[in-house]
Amino acid sequence: MSAPHNTPQVPKAPKVTEREARKVAEAAREQDWRKPSFAKELFLGRFRLDLIHPHPLPPPDDIRRGEEFLGRLRAFCEAHIDSARIERDAKIPDEVVNGLKELGALGMKIETKYGGLGLTQVYYNKALALVGSASPAIGALLSAHQSIGVPQPLKIFGTQEQKDAFLPRLATTDISAFLLTEPDVGSDPARLATTAVPDGNDYLLDGVKLWTTNGVVADLLVVMARVPASDGHPGGITAFVVEADAPGVTVEHRNAFMGLRGIENGVTRFHQVRVPAVNRIGPEGAGLKIALTTLNTGRLSLPAMCVGAGKWCLKIAREWSAVREQWGRPVAKHEAVGAKISFIAATTFALEAIVDLSSQMADEDRNDIRIEAALAKLYGSEMGWLIVDELVQIRGGRGFETAESLAARGERAVPAEQMLRDMRINRIFEGSTEIMHLLIAREAVDAHLKVAGDIIDPEKALADKAKAGANAAGFYARWLPQLVTGAGQLPLTYGEFNPAGHRDLSGHLRYVERSSRKLARSTFYAMSRWQGRMETKQGFLGRIVDIGAELFAMSAACVRAEHLRGSGEHGREAYQLADAFCRQSRVRVEELFTRLWSNTDDLDRRVVDGVLSGTYTWLEEGVIDPSGEGPWIADATPGPSAEENRHRPVR
C-alpha cells in the first residue's frame, strides 16, 4: 500500500456553524400553508381522504393534446433512439437531440405562447416515463432541462421581459442546466462559495460548479451564487440566467458515471463572467427559495421515470418467468420468485398512482403538494431501486450479464444490469434519501414548531418561552383528543371502496386512518421526550417519514383503483393490485412502527465515534486499497481556467 502523502489543503467554502446552516435552510422554506395539504394532514393524524378522492381528472382537451404528443414521441423513440448505442458510446447522438427539438420535447412544459407544447404535469411525466424507458440518459436530459433548469424558475419567478427573451429559445433550440452544487458544497447551501459581485448594471461571477447535468451541452444556465452585502445590495444566495458561451465560462471536465452514461454532466468554472442585472431571477437573496419552490413540482419528474422503469421490469419479469423453467415448472410458479413478481407488479401500480395523483393535484393547484412531491421522489427512488434489483435477481446470471454480451451469444439483449446502474443515482439526485427524510420531517412537524418551537429554542427569552407555552397548551388541548378515536375504528367507513365483486379496500383505508393518528401520537411523544434534541434524531425522523410515505402510497393506490373501477378501465385488476400493495405495505409499516422505539441508533452512534477516532483501524487490515492518489475534494479556488473548454452545444 502506498504511503500517505501530504496534499495541499483545498480552499474551503465559507465556514458556518450548524445553527447558521439551519437558519439559511429555514429562511429558504415556504413559511406558510395557504392551501390544504393531504400529506401534511396525514402527519398530523388527520386522514383527509376528501382532498384526494374522487381522483382529480384533467380536462378533455389536455388529455387529447397529451395523448397526441405521446403518440408522436413513442413513434420517434421506436424509430430513432438506440439505447444500446448510447450506452456503448456514452453519448446521445446529436441527431437524436435535434430530432427531440423538432418534436417540441424541449418545450413540453412551456406555454404555447412562447412556442412550447403547454402540456400538463400529468402528461409531461408520462412523456418522461416513456422516453426514459427508451433511454434513461435522454429522460435525464429532458428532465434536467425543464424540471429544474431555466424554464421552471422563469415560469414562476421570472419577469415578463425574461420570459419573452428566454422561453422561446428554451422551447425550441436551447438546452438548459441548473448549477448549485460545488466541489465542497452539497446539500448545505449555506457554504456556497461561488460569488456574484455587483459591478454597475452587471454582476461579476466567480466560482466552480460540480455535477452540472446538461452543463456540457447547455446553452443557458441557471446559476446560484452568493452576492456580498453592500450599499444598495442586501446580498445573499441569488439565482441568475447565464449564457453558457459567455466569456469566462469554461466546462473543464465531462464527468463519467457508473450509470446514465449518455448524460452530459460536467464541471463548470466561472471567471469574471459578466452577467447583466436583468438576468437575475427574483431579488437578491431569494435563490434558495426559488430553487426549493422550483423543486416542489420538479421533483415529480424523477419518480415518473421510476414508474417507467417499473413497467419495463414487470414486462421483462413476466416474459422471462413464463419461459424459464426450473424443476419442471416456470420459475414464476415457484413461491420465492412469485413473491418478487407480485412485489414488482403491486409496487409499480402504487408508484404510478402516487405520481399521477400528485401531478394532477399540481395541475389543479388546489392543494399545496410540497410534501406529496417530496414523498413521491423519496418513495419512487427507493422502491424503484428495489424493483430493478428484484428483476436482476429473477434473471439470475443473465441479470448480471450485459445486454451486449447476451446478444453476442445469441440471447435476447435485456439490459437489466444497465437499468440497475442507471437507477442507482435516483436515490441521490435532487435531494438524497437522507436529505429528503430531513426535509419532509421538517415540514411534517411544522405545526408543532409553530406553536411550541420557541419553548425549545435556546436563543429565546423566558418571556417568549412562557408565551409559547401558553399557545402550545391551547393547541395540544384541542389536537391531542382528536388522536384517540377516528373513522378507522368504525367497521363500515369508506364503504365505497368495497364494491360487490371486487377486493375490499375499505379496510386498508381504515388502517391508514388509524396509523395516521398513531404516527402523530408517536411524533408528539418524541418531541416531548427529546425537545430541542429532536433535530438530531435522524433515524427516528427517517422512520416517521417512511411510515408517512407508505400511508400516502396506500391511499393513492386505493383512490386510483376506485377511479379505474368507476371509469371501467381494468377496475377488477386494479383492485387486486391495490389490495396486494396495501397488504405488503402494512407489513413494512408495522416494522417501521416497531423500529421507532426498538432500534440500534444509540449503539450506532458509539460505533461511529469509534470508527472516526481510529478505534477499529485493525479491522481494515488485510486488504489493498486500489484508490488513486489525490485530494478528497478537488481544488475550487476561483481564477481563470487552465483547462480546455469542453462545452459542446448541440446544433
N, C-alpha and C positions, 0 to 999 in steps of 0.2 A: 504494500500500500504506500502511495507517495506521501512524503511528509507534508504536513500542512505548511502553507506559505502565507506570508503577510500580503494582503491585498489592500490597496488604498481604500479608505473609507468613502462611501458614496455620500455626496451631499444630501442631507435629509430634507424632507418636506417640513413645513412649519411644525414646531413642537406644540402639541396641545395636550391638556390633561384629559382623562376620561370624561370628567364632568363637562369640560368645554366642548368635547366632541359630541356629547349627548345634546347639549344645548343647540349646536348647529343643526343636528338632525331634527330636533324638536321644532326649531323655527321653520324648517322646510315642510313640516307636515301641514296638511289642511286641518285647521283647528276646529272647524265647525261641521256639524252634520245638518245640512239644510234639507236633506231628503231622507226618506226611510231607507234602512238597510236590513235585508233579511239576515245576513251573516252577523252583523252587529247585534241584532236582537237575539240571535241564536246563542251567542256567547253570554248574553245577559240572562239566559234562562227563559226567553220568550220565543216560542215557536210560532212565528208569523207566517203560516202557510199561505195566507191570503196575499202576501207580497209576491208569490211566485206561481200561484195556482188560481185560475186556469193558466196554463202555459201561455206567455205572451207570444203574439204572432206578427210577422212582418206584413206590411200592406201588399196586396196582389201585384202592384207594379214593381215593387222592389224584388219580389220573387221572380217575376218574369225577366227583368233585366239581369238579375243574378244568375238565373239558370242559363240564360243565353250566353253569358260570358263563360260560365263553367264549361259549356259545350265547346266553345272555341278554344278555351285553354286546354281541355282534355285532348282535343284533336292536335293541337300544337305539341303537347307533351309526347303524345304517342308517335308523332311524325319526326320530331326534331331533337328530343332530349335523349342522349345516350349516357345513362348513368355510369356504365362501366368505363366509358371513355373519360368522363370527368374524374372518376376515381383513379384511373391509370395515369392521366396527365396532370392531375392536381390542378385543374383549371377548367372553368366554364368557357366553352368556345365563344369567341366574340359574336359569331353569327347567331348563337342561341340568345345571347343577351340582347342583340339588336332585334331579333325576332320578338322577344318579350316586350321590348319597347314599342314595336309596331302594333302589337296586340293590345297595348294600353295597360300592361301589367304594372308599370311603374306608377300609374295613377289610379289604382283601384280605389283608394280611399279619398282621393282628391275630387273636389266638386267639379261637376261638368262645366261650369262657367270658367274654370281655369284649364280646361282641356282634359280633365280626368274622367273616370268612369262613374264616380259617385256611388260606389257600392256600399251597402250597409256593412256593419261589423260582422254580421252573421255570414254574409256571402264572401267578404274578404277572408274570413277564417276558413271557410270551405275551400276557397281558392288556394290558400296556403297549404291546407291539408292535402289537396290534390297535387299541386306542383311539388310539395315536399316529399310526397311518396315517390314521385319520379326521380327527384334528386334533392336530398336534404340540403345540399350546398346552395341550390337555387332558392329553396324555401328560405334559407338564412339570408341570402342576398336581398330578396324582396321584403322580408320582414324587417331587417335592419334599416332598409331604405325608408319604409313607410310607417312602421310601428314606433320606432324610436329615433329615426333620422329627422331631417329638416321638416318634412311636410306636417307631421303631427304637432310639434310645438308651435309652428306658424299658424296652423289652423286654430289653435286655442288661444295663443298669446300674441300672434303677430299683428302688426299694423296693416291697414289696407294696402299701403304702398309696398310693404314687404310681400304680401300675398300676391299682388299684381306682378311684382318683379320676379319672384322665385317659383311660385306654384306652377305656372305654365311650363317652365323648364323641367321641373321635377316630375310632372305628369307624363312627359313625352320623351325626354332625352337625357336628363341629368340624374345620375345616381348620387345618393347622399349617405352620410355616415354620422354617427354620434360619438363624440370624443370626450370622455370623462376620466376613465382610468389612467393612472400614471404608473411608472415602474415601482414607485414606493407608496402608492396610494390606491387602495382597492375600494372597500365598502365604507371607508372612513373619510368622507369628503372634506372634513374639517382640516385635513392636512394637505389639501390641494396646493401644488407648488406652481403650476402654470399661472403667469400673470398677464394682465391686460392693463397697461399703464396709459391713462389719458394723455393725449397729445393733440391739442387743438380740437378739431372736429373728428379726430380718429382715436383709436386705441392702438398701442404697440404690444403685440402678442409675443410672449416668450415662454418656452417650456417644451416638454416632451410628453406625448400621449402614447399609451400602450394598448394593444388588443383593439385596434380600430377596425372593426368589421366593416368591410366595403372601403376602408380607407385607401387601399392601394389603387382602386379604380374610381373612387368618388370624384364628383365634380363640385359638390357643395358639402360643407361640413358644418355641423352644429357643435361648437366647442365651448366647454365650461372652463372659465378662467377666473382668477381672483383679481378684482380691481382694488388697489390700495385706497384706503380712505384719504381724502384730501379736500381742500376747499372746493365746495360745489359738487363733490363726489362722495356719496355715502359709502361707496365701495361694497365689497362682498363678492361672493361667487356669482358670476354673471354668465348668461348664455349669448353667444354670438354666431351669426351665419358667416362663414369664411369661404372664400373661393379657394378651391384646392390647388389651383395653379398660381396663386398669388406669390410674388417674390418673397423668399424666406421660408416657404413651406416645403419640407423635404420628407418624402417617405423613405426612411432609411433601411427598412427591412420588411420583407414579407414573411410573416410567421407561418410555421408548419405545425400541424397538429395530428394527434392520433386518429381523429375523425374529421368529417367535414373538409376533406382535403381540397375541395374546389373553392373554398371561401377566400376572398382577397382581404386578409386581415394583416395589419402591419403595425409598425412603429412610426409615428409622425412627429417631426421636430418643427417647432416654430421659432424663428429667429427674427426679431424686429419686424414681424408681419404687420403691415398697416391695415387695420380694419376700420372702415367708416362707422361712425357712431350710429348711422341709420341702420346698420346691420345688427345692432344689439336687439335681442329679443326681450321685451319687458324691461323693467327698471334694473338698475344695478342692485345686486344682492338677491335677485329673485331666481337665480339659476337653478338652485336645488329644488325649489318649489315647482319650477317649470318641468324639471326632469321627472320628479315624482308624479306630478299631475299627468304628464305625458304617458307614464307607465301605467296609470290606472286602467286604461284600455289596452295600451301597447303590450302589456303582459299576456293578453289573451292569445296573441299570435303563436307563442311557444306551445301552450297546451293544445292549440288547434293542430299543430304539426305532430304532436304526440298522438292525437286521435288518428291522424292518417297512418302513423306507424302501427298503431294498434289494429287498425283494419287490415293492413297488409300482413301483419303477423297472424291474424286469425285466418286469413285466406291460405297462407303457407302451411299453418298448423293443420288446417282441415284437409288440404290436398295431400300433404305428406303423410299424415297419420292414418289416412284411409288406405294407402298403398303399402306402407312399410309394415311388414309382419314380423312378429316375434312369438315364438312358442305357439304357433298355429292360429294366432289372431292378429288383426291390425292393432298397432300399438295404442291407438285411441281407445280400444276396448279394455286396456289394462288400466286399473284404477289410478295408479301413480301418474300415468301420462294424462288420463282423462281429467284428473283434477286440475292439471295445468291448463288444459284446453278450456275447461269451464271458467277458470280464472281469467284467461285472456278474453274470452267472449263477454263475460259479465262486466269486467272492468272496462273494456272498450266501450260497451254500451253506456256505462256510467260517465266515462270521460267525455263522450260526445254530448251526453245530457248536460254536464256541467258547462261545457264550452258554449253550446247553443243557447242555454238559458241565460248565462252571463252576457253573451253577445247581444241577445235580443233585449235584455234589460239595458245594456249600454245604448242600443239604438233608440229605445223608447225614452231614455233619460228621465224616467220616473223615479228611479231609485239611485242611491249612492252605492256604487259597486266596487269601491276601492278594496274592501276586504274580499268580496267574491272573486275579483280578478286575481288578487294575490293568492287566494286559496286555489284557484284554478291552475295557476302557474306552479305552485308548490306541489299540489296533488298530481297534476298531469305529468310533471317531470319525474317524480318519484315512482308513480305507478307505471308510467310509460317505460321507464328503465326496467322495471321488474317484468313487464310483458315481454320485452325483447329478450331479456335474459332467459325467460322460460322457453321462448321459441328456440333459442340456441340449444338449450338442454334437450328439448324434444327432438331436435335434429341430430343430436349426438355429435359424433366426429365430423359429420358434414356441416354442422353449425359452426364449427371452429375453422373449417376449410374455406378458403377464399372462393368467390364465385368464379374467378378466372381459372383456378385450379380444378374446380368441379367441371367446368366446361371442357377443359383440356383433356380430361379423361372420360368425356362422353356423358356427363350427367347435367341435369338442369342447373344453370348458373344462378343459384339462390344466394343473394348477398346478405345472409343473416349476420355474419361476423362484422360486416361493414356497418349494418344497421346498429349493432351493439356499440361500435366505436362512435358512430355519428350521434347516437342518442345520449352518450355519457355527459356531454357538455351541458345538456339541458338542466342538470342539477346545479349548474354553476352560473350559466348565462342569466343576465337580467335579474340578479339577486340570487345568491346561493341558497340552498335549502336552509342553512343555518341563519343567514340574514333574513330570509323570508319568515322563519319562525319568530325572530325578534320583532320584525316589522308588524306582522299580524298580531302578535301578542300585545304590542303597544296599542294597537287600535282596539283590540278586544277588551283591554282594561281601561279604555279612555274614560268611560262613565265613572269608574271608581276614582281615577286620578283627578277628575274634575271636581269631585266633592270631597275627597279625602287626601289629595296629593300634598296639600300644604302641611298636613299633620306629619308626614314622613320626610318632608324636605328640610334638611339640616340648616339651610340658609334662611328659613322663615322665622320671624319673631314669634314670641309666645302669644302675642295678641292675635296674630294671623292663624296660629295653630288652634287657638281657642275658638275663633270664628269658624274655621274649617271643621272642627269637631262638632259644633252645633249643626252645621249644614249636613255633615255626614250622618249624624244621628237621625235627622229627619228623613234623609234619602233611604237609609237602610231600614228604618221603621216601616216605610211603605214597601220597599223592594223585597226584603227577606221573606215576609209571609207569602209572597207570590210563588216562592220556590218550593213550598211544601206540597201543594197539590196542583193538578192541572188536567187538561183534556186527555193526556196519555194514560190516565188511570181509569177512564171510562171505556168499557168494552166495545161500544158501538161508534165511537168517534171516528171520523174520516171514513164513513161508510161508503162514500162514492168510489173509494179505492178497493172495494170488494164486490165487483160486479159479478153477476151469475156467469158461470162457465170459465172464469179466469182465476189465476192465483190471487190470494188475498194479500194486498199490500198495506191494508189499513193498520195491521199490527206493527209493521215496520215504522210507520209514521208515528204511532203511539210511542214506540220505543225511542224515536228521535226526540219527541216532546219530553219524555221522562229524562232522557240522557242530557238534554239541553239544560234542564233545571239542575241536574246533578253536576254538570260541568260548571255552572255558575256558582253553586254552593262550594265546589272544590276551589274555585278561584278566590272566592271570598275568604274561605278558611286559610288559604295560603297567604293572602295579603294580611290577614290578621296575625298570622304566625310570624311572618318574616318582615313585614312592613317595608322599610327602606332597603332591606337586602333582597327584596323580591326580584329586582332587576338583575341580580347575579345568579338567580336560579334558572339558568338557561335550559337545563334538562327538563325541569318541571314545566316551564313555559312552552317548550317544544312539544311536549306531550299534550298539553292543553290545546295547542293549535292543531295537532294531528287529530285529536278527537273531534274538534270542530270541523276539520276538513272531511272526515268520514261522515259526519252527520249531514253536512251540506251535500255531499255526494249522494247519500241515500235519499235525501229529499228531492234532489234534481232527477235521480233515476226514476223515482215513483211518479213524479209530475210528468216526466217525458213519456213514461209508459201509458199513463192515463190519456195524455194528449194523443198518442198514436192510436190508442183504442178508439177514442172519440172520432178521429179522422178516418178510421177504417184502414190504417196502414200498419199491418203486422201487429195488431194490438195484442193478440194472444201470446205471440212470441216475445213481444216487448215486456209483457207482464212476467213471463217466465224468467227472462234475463234480469229484470229488476229484482225479482224475488231472490234469485241466486246471488246477485251482487249484495243485496242487503243482508242476507244470511252470512256471507263471507265477511262483510264489513263489521257486522255485530261482533264477530269473534275478535277482530282487531280492536274494536272499541273497548271491549271488556278487558283485554290485555293491557291496553293503554291506561284505563282507569286504575287497574291494579298497580301498574308501574308508577303512577303518580306518587304513591307513598311507599312502595316497596321497590327499591332500586339501589344501585351502587354509586350514586352520584358523589357522596362524601368520600367514599373509598377511592373513587376515580380521581378526585382532586388531589388526594395524598400521593397517589401513584404518579400523577403528572408532576407534582413538586419534586418527587424523587428522580424522575427522568430528566427534568431540566437541571437539577443540581448535580447530575452525573452519578447518582447512586447506583444506577443499573448499567453503567457502561460495560461491565463484564459480560452482560447479555448480548452485546453487539460483537463480541469476539468470534473469530472463526469464519469470517466472510471477507470478500474483497469488494470494495466499492468501485463500480465501473464509471462513476460520475466523472465528468471532466473537471478541469480546474477553472477558477474564475470567481468573481464575487457572486453572492446570492442574488443581489439586486443590481441591475445594470446602472452605470453612471448616467444620471439625467441632468447633469449640470447645464444650465442654459448657455447658449452660444451658437455660433454658426456651425452648420453641419459639415463634417468631413467625409460624408458618405455620398455615393451615387444616388441620385433621386430615382426611386423605383416606381414613382407614380405613373400609372398606365391607364388613362381614361379610355373607355370603350367607345369607338366611333364606327 
